[in-house]
Amino acid sequence: MSKSYLVLMRHGQSQWNLENRFTGFYDVELSPLGIEEAKMSGQNLKKAGIKFDLVYTSTLKRAFTTAEVALKEAGQEGLIAGMIKHDDLRERDYGDLTGLNKDETRQKYGDEQVHIWRRSYDVQPPNGESLQDVVEKRVRPYYEAEIKQQIAAGKNILIAAHGNSLRGLLIVLGENTPENINQTEIPTGSPLVLEMENGKVVGKYYLADKLAA
C-alpha cells in the first residue's frame, strides 16, 4: 500500500490565546494572527501537494474556521461543506479555570499547582477534565470508531483541532506516552504531518520545517 497522510493541525492563535486565558470549551474567535497562521498553513499544504480525502474538526469555531481558511488557501475549498465536526475533538475542558488569566491564576494558586493542573496526565482542574479523560473518554473512542478505518483504507486526512485533543491523538497513535507527552507542545497553525503505511506512522514532521529544509 502506498503512503497516505494524516495531518494534525492545531487551530491558529485564538483571541484567548492572545490574552493568555484558559480557553477549554469556550467558543472563542481566532485572532488576526490566528487567521494569518491558518492561511500560511493552507499555502504550505498547497506547496507540499497534499490533497485530502476527508477533513475532521472539533465543533469549536477556532478549529473549524482554521480548517476552512487553510483549505481555501490550499485550493481545496470543495471539502469545506463535507467537513466532519465532532465534540469528541474539542479542547480539554478546563472547568473552573476557563476564562482565567494564566499568570493571575499562578499568582493565586502557585506555580506548582497550576503546573499540575495544566501538565499532569491524570489530575483534573476543578470541575474540568484531565488529559487522560480527553484521551480515554473522547479521542480514543472516536478515533477507533471513525478515523482508524479511513486511515486503513489509505485516505489522506486532515484533523483540525486543539492542543490537548491532538496531543491525546498522538498518545492513541503510539507516538507519545502519558509519561512523555509533556515534551510535546503543538504550535498554533502549524500542520504536523504523519506519513502512514498500513495504519502505522512511518514518518513525522512539521510541514513548515520540511519545506524550509
ROSE-553351 format. One line per 2 residues: their letters; for each residue x, y, z of N, C-alpha, C. Coordinates in nm, 3 decimals, m for minus. Example, Ala and Ser with C-alpha at 12.3 -4.5 7.8 and 13.67 -1.06 7.14 Angstrom:
// ROSE-553351
as> 1.319:m0.569:0.780:1.230:m0.450:0.780:1.320:m0.330:0.780 ~ 1.285:m0.225:0.708:1.367:m0.106:0.714:1.290:0.003:0.787
//
This chain:
// ROSE-553351
ms> 0.085:m0.120:0.000:0.000:0.000:0.000:0.088:0.125:0.000 ~ 0.051:0.223:m0.080:0.127:0.347:m0.083:0.103:0.428:0.043
ks> 0.191:0.524:0.064:0.179:0.608:0.182:0.056:0.697:0.172 ~ 0.000:0.725:0.287:m0.105:0.826:0.295:m0.065:0.925:0.404
yl> m0.140:1.033:0.412:m0.107:1.140:0.505:m0.217:1.160:0.608 ~ m0.175:1.171:0.733:m0.263:1.217:0.840:m0.201:1.347:0.891
vl> m0.270:1.457:0.870:m0.217:1.588:0.907:m0.295:1.642:1.027 ~ m0.221:1.670:1.133:m0.280:1.724:1.255:m0.252:1.874:1.259
mr> m0.357:1.953:1.266:m0.340:2.098:1.263:m0.411:2.161:1.382 ~ m0.331:2.214:1.473:m0.389:2.292:1.582:m0.439:2.424:1.525
hg> m0.552:2.469:1.576:m0.608:2.594:1.529:m0.507:2.708:1.540 ~ m0.526:2.811:1.459:m0.445:2.931:1.472:m0.470:3.000:1.605
qs> m0.386:3.095:1.636:m0.399:3.167:1.763:m0.542:3.220:1.781 ~ m0.600:3.192:1.897:m0.733:3.246:1.927:m0.719:3.376:2.006
qw> m0.831:3.445:2.020:m0.828:3.569:2.096:m0.787:3.544:2.240 ~ m0.829:3.430:2.295:m0.792:3.399:2.434:m0.651:3.344:2.446
nl> m0.597:3.281:2.340:m0.453:3.252:2.340:m0.376:3.382:2.353 ~ m0.418:3.481:2.275:m0.353:3.611:2.276:m0.359:3.676:2.415
en> m0.474:3.658:2.481:m0.494:3.718:2.613:m0.444:3.629:2.727 ~ m0.382:3.514:2.693:m0.323:3.423:2.791:m0.427:3.368:2.888
rf> m0.543:3.331:2.835:m0.650:3.277:2.919:m0.666:3.126:2.896 ~ m0.713:3.057:2.998:m0.757:2.918:2.982:m0.885:2.919:2.898
tg> m0.885:2.845:2.789:m0.998:2.854:2.696:m1.091:2.733:2.704 ~ m1.037:2.613:2.689:m1.119:2.494:2.701:m1.236:2.492:2.604
fy> m1.357:2.469:2.658:m1.476:2.456:2.575:m1.530:2.591:2.527 ~ m1.476:2.702:2.578:m1.531:2.832:2.540:m1.508:2.856:2.391
dv> m1.611:2.901:2.322:m1.606:2.909:2.176:m1.559:3.046:2.130 ~ m1.429:3.067:2.134:m1.369:3.197:2.107:m1.324:3.206:1.961
el> m1.318:3.328:1.910:m1.277:3.352:1.772:m1.126:3.343:1.756 ~ m1.082:3.325:1.632:m0.941:3.340:1.601:m0.900:3.487:1.612
sp> m0.776:3.510:1.651:m0.720:3.645:1.647:m0.678:3.675:1.502 ~ m0.647:3.800:1.470:m0.594:3.830:1.336:m0.470:3.747:1.302
lg> m0.380:3.727:1.401:m0.264:3.643:1.376:m0.307:3.499:1.349 ~ m0.409:3.452:1.421:m0.458:3.316:1.400:m0.508:3.293:1.258
ie> m0.574:3.392:1.202:m0.620:3.382:1.064:m0.501:3.375:0.969 ~ m0.400:3.456:0.995:m0.281:3.453:0.911:m0.208:3.319:0.922
ea> m0.205:3.262:1.043:m0.143:3.130:1.062:m0.218:3.024:0.981 ~ m0.351:3.032:0.982:m0.432:2.937:0.906:m0.405:2.951:0.756
km> m0.394:3.076:0.709:m0.363:3.099:0.567:m0.227:3.039:0.531 ~ m0.128:3.063:0.616:0.005:3.010:0.589:0.004:2.857:0.587
sg> m0.072:2.797:0.677:m0.083:2.651:0.678:m0.139:2.601:0.546 ~ m0.243:2.668:0.496:m0.300:2.627:0.369:m0.204:2.644:0.253
qn> m0.129:2.754:0.255:m0.030:2.776:0.150:0.078:2.670:0.152 ~ 0.119:2.629:0.272:0.220:2.523:0.283:0.166:2.388:0.237
lk> 0.040:2.361:0.268:m0.022:2.237:0.220:m0.026:2.235:0.068 ~ m0.054:2.349:0.008:m0.056:2.358:m0.138:0.083:2.335:m0.195
ka> 0.185:2.398:m0.134:0.324:2.379:m0.181:0.365:2.233:m0.173 ~ 0.321:2.166:m0.066:0.360:2.026:m0.045:0.280:1.930:m0.134
gi> 0.173:1.980:m0.193:0.092:1.896:m0.280:0.009:1.792:m0.208 ~ m0.021:1.818:m0.081:m0.102:1.722:m0.004:m0.250:1.751:m0.028
kf> m0.319:1.655:m0.084:m0.462:1.669:m0.113:m0.540:1.572:m0.025 ~ m0.643:1.623:0.039:m0.716:1.544:0.138:m0.840:1.477:0.080
dl> m0.873:1.363:0.140:m0.999:1.295:0.110:m1.106:1.329:0.213 ~ m1.062:1.349:0.338:m1.156:1.374:0.448:m1.098:1.478:0.542
vy> m1.187:1.557:0.601:m1.146:1.657:0.699:m1.232:1.643:0.824 ~ m1.166:1.627:0.938:m1.234:1.622:1.068:m1.196:1.747:1.147
ts> m1.292:1.805:1.217:m1.262:1.916:1.306:m1.344:1.903:1.433 ~ m1.305:1.980:1.534:m1.391:1.990:1.651:m1.508:2.083:1.619
tl> m1.602:2.090:1.709:m1.720:2.175:1.690:m1.696:2.319:1.735 ~ m1.576:2.350:1.780:m1.544:2.486:1.823:m1.493:2.567:1.704
kr> m1.539:2.690:1.694:m1.516:2.769:1.573:m1.369:2.797:1.546 ~ m1.286:2.805:1.649:m1.145:2.832:1.622:m1.080:2.717:1.546
af> m1.133:2.596:1.563:m1.080:2.480:1.490:m1.137:2.473:1.349 ~ m1.269:2.481:1.336:m1.323:2.463:1.201:m1.300:2.586:1.113
tt> m1.287:2.704:1.173:m1.251:2.821:1.093:m1.109:2.808:1.040 ~ m1.019:2.757:1.123:m0.881:2.732:1.077:m0.882:2.638:0.959
ae> m0.960:2.531:0.968:m0.967:2.435:0.857:m1.022:2.501:0.732 ~ m1.127:2.580:0.747:m1.188:2.646:0.631:m1.089:2.740:0.562
va> m1.021:2.823:0.641:m0.925:2.917:0.584:m0.811:2.843:0.516 ~ m0.759:2.740:0.582:m0.647:2.664:0.526:m0.688:2.593:0.396
lk> m0.805:2.535:0.394:m0.850:2.463:0.274:m0.869:2.559:0.156 ~ m0.919:2.678:0.184:m0.933:2.776:0.075:m0.795:2.812:0.018
ea> m0.700:2.836:0.106:m0.565:2.871:0.060:m0.499:2.756:m0.015 ~ m0.534:2.633:0.024:m0.476:2.515:m0.040:m0.545:2.479:m0.170
gq> m0.651:2.553:m0.206:m0.726:2.522:m0.326:m0.813:2.399:m0.312 ~ m0.852:2.368:m0.187:m0.936:2.251:m0.161:m1.066:2.291:m0.090
eg> m1.119:2.408:m0.128:m1.239:2.457:m0.061:m1.361:2.367:m0.085 ~ m1.353:2.280:m0.184:m1.462:2.186:m0.209:m1.485:2.090:m0.094
li> m1.386:2.076:m0.005:m1.401:1.985:0.109:m1.473:2.050:0.228 ~ m1.490:2.181:0.224:m1.543:2.251:0.341:m1.684:2.205:0.377
ag> m1.769:2.194:0.277:m1.909:2.158:0.304:m1.922:2.021:0.368 ~ m1.828:1.932:0.339:m1.836:1.796:0.392:m1.751:1.771:0.515
mi> m1.695:1.877:0.576:m1.613:1.857:0.695:m1.695:1.788:0.805 ~ m1.632:1.697:0.874:m1.698:1.622:0.981:m1.660:1.685:1.115
kh> m1.758:1.748:1.181:m1.734:1.815:1.308:m1.785:1.728:1.423 ~ m1.703:1.714:1.528:m1.746:1.630:1.639:m1.695:1.685:1.772
dd> m1.784:1.676:1.873:m1.750:1.723:2.008:m1.630:1.651:2.068 ~ m1.608:1.526:2.030:m1.500:1.449:2.091:m1.363:1.505:2.057
lr> m1.353:1.591:1.956:m1.226:1.650:1.918:m1.206:1.787:1.980 ~ m1.297:1.829:2.068:m1.283:1.959:2.133:m1.162:1.963:2.226
er> m1.126:2.086:2.262:m1.019:2.107:2.359:m1.057:2.046:2.493 ~ m0.960:2.025:2.576:m0.983:1.982:2.713:m1.068:2.085:2.787
dy> m1.160:2.036:2.869:m1.245:2.125:2.950:m1.166:2.167:3.074 ~ m1.138:2.297:3.084:m1.062:2.346:3.199:m1.150:2.381:3.319
gd> m1.279:2.353:3.310:m1.366:2.369:3.426:m1.365:2.510:3.481 ~ m1.340:2.520:3.613:m1.345:2.649:3.681:m1.233:2.744:3.639
lt> m1.131:2.692:3.571:m1.021:2.777:3.525:m1.055:2.851:3.395 ~ m1.161:2.807:3.326:m1.196:2.865:3.197:m1.215:3.016:3.207
gl> m1.144:3.088:3.121:m1.155:3.233:3.116:m1.055:3.305:3.204 ~ m0.990:3.233:3.295:m0.895:3.297:3.386:m0.762:3.322:3.316
nk> m0.698:3.431:3.350:m0.564:3.460:3.301:m0.465:3.364:3.366 ~ m0.377:3.305:3.287:m0.287:3.202:3.340:m0.188:3.258:3.441
de> m0.136:3.377:3.414:m0.041:3.437:3.508:m0.109:3.473:3.640 ~ m0.230:3.529:3.634:m0.303:3.562:3.756:m0.340:3.437:3.833
tr> m0.369:3.328:3.762:m0.403:3.202:3.828:m0.281:3.146:3.901 ~ m0.162:3.162:3.842:m0.040:3.119:3.910:m0.017:3.200:4.037
qk> m0.044:3.329:4.029:m0.027:3.414:4.146:m0.123:3.373:4.259 ~ m0.242:3.330:4.222:m0.343:3.294:4.321:m0.319:3.157:4.382
yg> m0.286:3.059:4.297:m0.277:2.920:4.344:m0.133:2.868:4.354 ~ m0.037:2.942:4.298:0.102:2.897:4.299:0.141:2.828:4.170
de> 0.267:2.845:4.134:0.317:2.786:4.009:0.301:2.635:4.006 ~ 0.331:2.571:4.118:0.330:2.424:4.120:0.189:2.369:4.097
qv> 0.090:2.427:4.164:m0.046:2.377:4.148:m0.097:2.397:4.006 ~ m0.070:2.514:3.948:m0.115:2.540:3.811:m0.043:2.448:3.713
hi> 0.087:2.422:3.739:0.160:2.329:3.653:0.098:2.189:3.658 ~ 0.058:2.146:3.776:m0.007:2.015:3.791:m0.137:2.012:3.713
wr> m0.218:2.117:3.729:m0.346:2.121:3.655:m0.325:2.118:3.505 ~ m0.222:2.189:3.458:m0.201:2.202:3.314:m0.129:2.080:3.254
rs> m0.033:2.023:3.326:0.057:1.929:3.263:0.055:1.787:3.318 ~ m0.010:1.762:3.430:m0.019:1.624:3.475:m0.115:1.549:3.383
yd> m0.098:1.418:3.375:m0.180:1.340:3.283:m0.317:1.310:3.341 ~ m0.323:1.285:3.472:m0.447:1.231:3.528:m0.511:1.318:3.637
vq> m0.463:1.440:3.656:m0.521:1.530:3.755:m0.614:1.629:3.685 ~ m0.737:1.637:3.733:m0.835:1.728:3.675:m0.826:1.866:3.742
pp> m0.836:1.974:3.663:m0.858:2.104:3.727:m0.999:2.104:3.788 ~ m1.030:2.194:3.879:m1.162:2.192:3.944:m1.276:2.191:3.842
ng> m1.358:2.085:3.849:m1.475:2.070:3.762:m1.440:2.061:3.613 ~ m1.317:2.017:3.583:m1.274:2.004:3.444:m1.226:1.864:3.411
es> m1.156:1.851:3.299:m1.105:1.723:3.251:m0.954:1.714:3.266 ~ m0.906:1.595:3.295:m0.763:1.568:3.282:m0.734:1.531:3.136
lq> m0.605:1.531:3.101:m0.570:1.484:2.967:m0.609:1.338:2.949 ~ m0.598:1.260:3.056:m0.640:1.120:3.050:m0.789:1.109:3.014
dv> m0.871:1.198:3.069:m1.013:1.199:3.034:m1.031:1.226:2.884 ~ m0.956:1.322:2.833:m0.966:1.356:2.691:m0.930:1.235:2.605
ve> m0.821:1.166:2.643:m0.775:1.051:2.565:m0.874:0.936:2.572 ~ m0.908:0.894:2.694:m0.981:0.768:2.710:m1.133:0.782:2.695
kr> m1.187:0.899:2.721:m1.332:0.917:2.712:m1.377:0.977:2.579 ~ m1.284:1.039:2.508:m1.324:1.109:2.386:m1.241:1.071:2.263
vr> m1.111:1.102:2.269:m1.030:1.091:2.148:m1.011:0.946:2.105 ~ m0.975:0.858:2.198:m0.953:0.718:2.160:m1.080:0.653:2.105
py> m1.195:0.665:2.175:m1.316:0.603:2.120:m1.354:0.657:1.983 ~ m1.340:0.789:1.964:m1.377:0.846:1.835:m1.280:0.802:1.725
ye> m1.151:0.799:1.758:m1.053:0.753:1.660:m1.081:0.607:1.620 ~ m1.104:0.523:1.718:m1.127:0.381:1.689:m1.253:0.359:1.607
ae> m1.357:0.438:1.636:m1.486:0.418:1.570:m1.493:0.482:1.432 ~ m1.425:0.596:1.413:m1.448:0.675:1.292:m1.324:0.695:1.203
ik> m1.209:0.716:1.262:m1.094:0.761:1.182:m1.002:0.646:1.143 ~ m0.985:0.551:1.232:m0.891:0.441:1.209:m0.919:0.367:1.079
qq> m1.045:0.344:1.051:m1.079:0.268:0.929:m1.049:0.348:0.802 ~ m1.059:0.481:0.812:m1.028:0.564:0.696:m0.877:0.565:0.669
ia> m0.798:0.566:0.775:m0.653:0.557:0.760:m0.615:0.422:0.700 ~ m0.678:0.316:0.748:m0.650:0.182:0.697:m0.684:0.171:0.548
ag> m0.781:0.250:0.504:m0.820:0.249:0.363:m0.729:0.337:0.277 ~ m0.629:0.400:0.340:m0.533:0.480:0.264:m0.578:0.621:0.233
kn> m0.676:0.671:0.307:m0.726:0.806:0.283:m0.628:0.910:0.340 ~ m0.618:1.023:0.273:m0.546:1.139:0.326:m0.642:1.221:0.411
il> m0.603:1.243:0.536:m0.695:1.300:0.633:m0.634:1.422:0.701 ~ m0.714:1.527:0.714:m0.679:1.645:0.793:m0.765:1.647:0.918
ia> m0.701:1.663:1.033:m0.774:1.682:1.158:m0.736:1.818:1.214 ~ m0.831:1.909:1.217:m0.810:2.043:1.272:m0.875:2.048:1.410
ah> m0.792:2.061:1.512:m0.846:2.053:1.647:m0.763:2.140:1.741 ~ m0.730:2.088:1.858:m0.676:2.171:1.967:m0.551:2.106:2.026
gn> m0.475:2.185:2.101:m0.351:2.135:2.157:m0.368:2.004:2.232 ~ m0.466:1.997:2.321:m0.479:1.878:2.405:m0.546:1.762:2.332
sl> m0.644:1.788:2.247:m0.705:1.676:2.175:m0.606:1.617:2.074 ~ m0.521:1.700:2.016:m0.420:1.648:1.924:m0.306:1.577:1.998
rg> m0.268:1.629:2.113:m0.169:1.556:2.194:m0.226:1.422:2.238 ~ m0.354:1.421:2.269:m0.420:1.295:2.303:m0.416:1.197:2.187
ll> m0.435:1.249:2.066:m0.431:1.162:1.949:m0.292:1.104:1.928 ~ m0.188:1.180:1.959:m0.052:1.128:1.948:m0.030:1.012:2.046
iv> m0.094:1.017:2.161:m0.088:0.904:2.254:m0.161:0.783:2.194 ~ m0.279:0.805:2.140:m0.357:0.697:2.079:m0.279:0.630:1.965
lg> m0.207:0.711:1.889:m0.130:0.659:1.775:0.000:0.594:1.817 ~ 0.036:0.603:1.946:0.159:0.543:1.994:0.282:0.627:1.972
en> 0.264:0.754:1.932:0.377:0.844:1.911:0.428:0.903:2.042 ~ 0.342:0.910:2.141:0.379:0.956:2.274:0.315:0.865:2.377
tp> 0.363:0.878:2.500:0.306:0.804:2.612:0.258:0.905:2.716 ~ 0.176:0.861:2.812:0.138:0.952:2.920:0.259:1.009:2.995
en> 0.369:0.934:2.994:0.488:0.977:3.066:0.566:1.085:2.993 ~ 0.562:1.087:2.859:0.644:1.184:2.787:0.564:1.287:2.706
in> 0.433:1.283:2.718:0.351:1.374:2.637:0.380:1.521:2.668 ~ 0.426:1.550:2.790:0.455:1.688:2.825:0.570:1.747:2.744
qt> 0.648:1.660:2.681:0.758:1.708:2.598:0.709:1.755:2.461 ~ 0.583:1.731:2.432:0.527:1.767:2.302:0.431:1.884:2.317
ei> 0.465:1.994:2.254:0.379:2.113:2.251:0.353:2.145:2.104 ~ 0.230:2.133:2.060:0.197:2.155:1.920:0.169:2.303:1.899
pt> 0.246:2.371:1.815:0.224:2.514:1.796:0.095:2.543:1.721 ~ 0.042:2.664:1.739:m0.080:2.702:1.669:m0.051:2.718:1.520
gs> m0.148:2.671:1.440:m0.142:2.695:1.297:m0.021:2.641:1.226 ~ 0.029:2.525:1.268:0.147:2.465:1.204:0.123:2.317:1.182
pl> 0.086:2.275:1.061:0.048:2.135:1.038:0.160:2.036:1.073 ~ 0.123:1.934:1.149:0.212:1.823:1.181:0.173:1.707:1.090
vl> 0.264:1.666:1.004:0.236:1.564:0.904:0.283:1.428:0.955 ~ 0.191:1.332:0.954:0.224:1.194:0.985:0.208:1.113:0.856
em> 0.317:1.053:0.810:0.309:0.965:0.693:0.271:0.826:0.744 ~ 0.169:0.768:0.683:0.111:0.643:0.730:0.129:0.531:0.628
en> 0.156:0.412:0.679:0.157:0.291:0.597:0.097:0.179:0.678 ~ m0.004:0.114:0.623:m0.070:0.002:0.691:m0.115:0.040:0.832
gk> m0.164:0.163:0.846:m0.216:0.208:0.975:m0.109:0.249:1.075 ~ 0.017:0.248:1.033:0.127:0.282:1.123:0.195:0.410:1.077
vv> 0.248:0.485:1.174:0.322:0.606:1.142:0.463:0.568:1.097 ~ 0.500:0.611:0.976:0.635:0.580:0.925:0.718:0.707:0.904
gk> 0.657:0.822:0.925:0.730:0.949:0.914:0.652:1.058:0.985 ~ 0.723:1.154:1.045:0.655:1.261:1.119:0.739:1.388:1.109
yy> 0.675:1.499:1.073:0.747:1.626:1.064:0.647:1.742:1.058 ~ 0.693:1.856:1.102:0.615:1.979:1.082:0.636:2.024:0.939
la> 0.527:2.055:0.873:0.532:2.085:0.730:0.622:2.205:0.701 ~ 0.615:2.308:0.782:0.696:2.428:0.761:0.845:2.393:0.765
dk> 0.884:2.305:0.858:1.024:2.263:0.868:1.067:2.186:0.743 ~ 0.980:2.100:0.696:1.010:2.018:0.578:1.030:2.106:0.455
la> 0.943:2.205:0.439:0.953:2.292:0.323:1.073:2.384:0.330 ~ 1.114:2.417:0.453:1.229:2.507:0.470:1.363:2.435:0.454
a> 1.360:2.304:0.464:1.485:2.227:0.459:1.548:2.229:0.319
//
